[in-house]
Amino acid sequence: MKFRRKSEAAAEPEHAAQAPQEPGEAGDTSDSQPTAGSGPYDVSEVHDGLERVDVGALLLAPAPGFELRLQVNEETGAVQSVMMAGPDGAMEFQVFSAPRNGDLWSDVRPQIAEDIARRGGTSVEREGRFGTELACQMPVKREDGTDAVQPSRIIGINGARWFLRVSLLGRPAVEPESAQDWEDALSLVAVRRGDQAMPVGRPLPFVLPDNARRAQ
């Protein structure tokens, strides 16, 4: 997996940070590849022996054909977003603190839909592998200034005092029936909430992996 560092405003990475490949990572030719799980999991539930990449609040299992991209604030060094990218799309992760018991996804889903409508987009609910999700269409500007529409699928998963929000972009957003590889990768994700007290809805922090290094 490749780790790409991006400044907050940059459209393309200025620096790349690469971690040494381990058995089972993208590009490895061994037969030891992760298989789809029934997660996402709480980190306390993970006992499958898979080598996951630790980015703080998330532990991600390498998957063939995907690379991990981290958006990093060049001034502070803080990791601001985590994304898995492939040749036909991308999957962005956000994770938040949540109540011990409750359904935060049911609470925030209408708020997301309202925000999308306020910005000129549309969204409809659909049932998917992980429950109710939002299929969205957002107007955007291309680099040349012309108008376009960006499709996405937003998936929400309630966990043990955490809430995971996942946005699928590209082909897995417009062809959900062909997105099994993406959904399998999501099903292997583990979330580390931590024991500290924090308000509901606060983002859980990401960190640059210890074995990542900036390319020269």
C-alpha positions, -999 to +999 in steps of 0.1 A: +000+000+000+012+035-008+007+064+016+003+097+000+007+130+019-014+159+007-016+194+018-050+207+029-057+225-003-037+204-028-057+185-054-027+161-060-001+149-035+031+168-034+049+141-013+044+104-010+050+084+021+055+047+016+054+019+040+075-013+035+052-039+019+044-068+042+031-102+031-005-099+019-002-062+010-011-048-025+016-060-049+025-091-029+022-122-050+018-147-022-014-167-017-020-152+018-046-125+010-073-112+034-108-126+029-140-106+034-152-104+069-186-095+085-174-062+100-165-034+103-154-044+138-145-029+171-108-034+176-117-056+207-134-080+183-105-086+160-089-120+163-085-130+127-047-126+125-047-102+096-019-076+094-038-043+094-023-008+088-027+012+120-038+048+113-050+055+149-087+054+150-088+029+121-070-004+114-072-012+077-065-046+061-045-043+028-065-054-002-052-062-037-056-034-062-061-007-035-037+019-021-041+039+011-040+077+008-037+100+038-044+137+035-020+155+058-019+191+069+016+201+059+018+228+085+007+207+115+015+172+103-020+161+114-037+134+093-070+149+082-086+122+061-081+085+052-090+071+018-086+038+000-082+043-038-084+020-067-084+023-105-122+029-107-130+048-075-122+056-039-135+051-004-131+078+022-134+071+060-145+093+088-150+080+124-167+098+153-174+092+190-210+080+196-232+070+225-228+035+240-264+027+230-282+043+202-284+047+164-264+078+154-267+069+117-305+073+119-300+107+135-274+121+112-286+107+079-315+133+075-290+160+084-266+149+056-295+147+031-306+183+041-270+196+037-267+180+003-300+196-008-289+230+006-258+228-016-279+220-047-275+182-047-299+153-043-299+121-023-321+091-019-321+063+006-314+027-006-308-006+012-273-020+008-250-046+024-245-025+055-281-013+059-297+020+048-273+042+029-276+074+009-271+076-029-261+112-036-255+135-066-236+167-060-229+195-085-192+203-087-169+224-108-142+207-130-107+221-131-116+238-164-145+256-148-173+235-164-201+220-144-203+183-135-222+160-111-203+138-086-221+107-075-214+091-041-227+065-017-226+073+020-227+044+044-231+048+081-222+021+106-230+022+143-204+006+166-193+003+202-193+040+212-182+049+177-198+058+144-181+051+110-191+072+080-179+059+046-182+077+013-178+057-019-168+076-051-166+067-087-177+033-101-187+018-067-210+048-062-228+044-096-227+006-099-234-007-064-239-042-078-203-042-090-188-029-057-182-062-039-144-057-037-149-023-021-175-036+003-153-066+012-125-041+021-149-021+042-160-053+060-124-059+072-120-024+089-115-023+126-122+009+147-102+019+178-124+041+199-103+044+230-115+047+266-113+085+269-145+105+275-155+128+246-187+145+233-209+126+209-199+134+173-163+144+179-140+130+151-116+103+163-080+111+155-060+096+127-022+093+128+005+086+102+016+049+105+049+043+123+064+025+093+055+051+068+083+072+054+084+101+031+097+094-004+128+114-014 
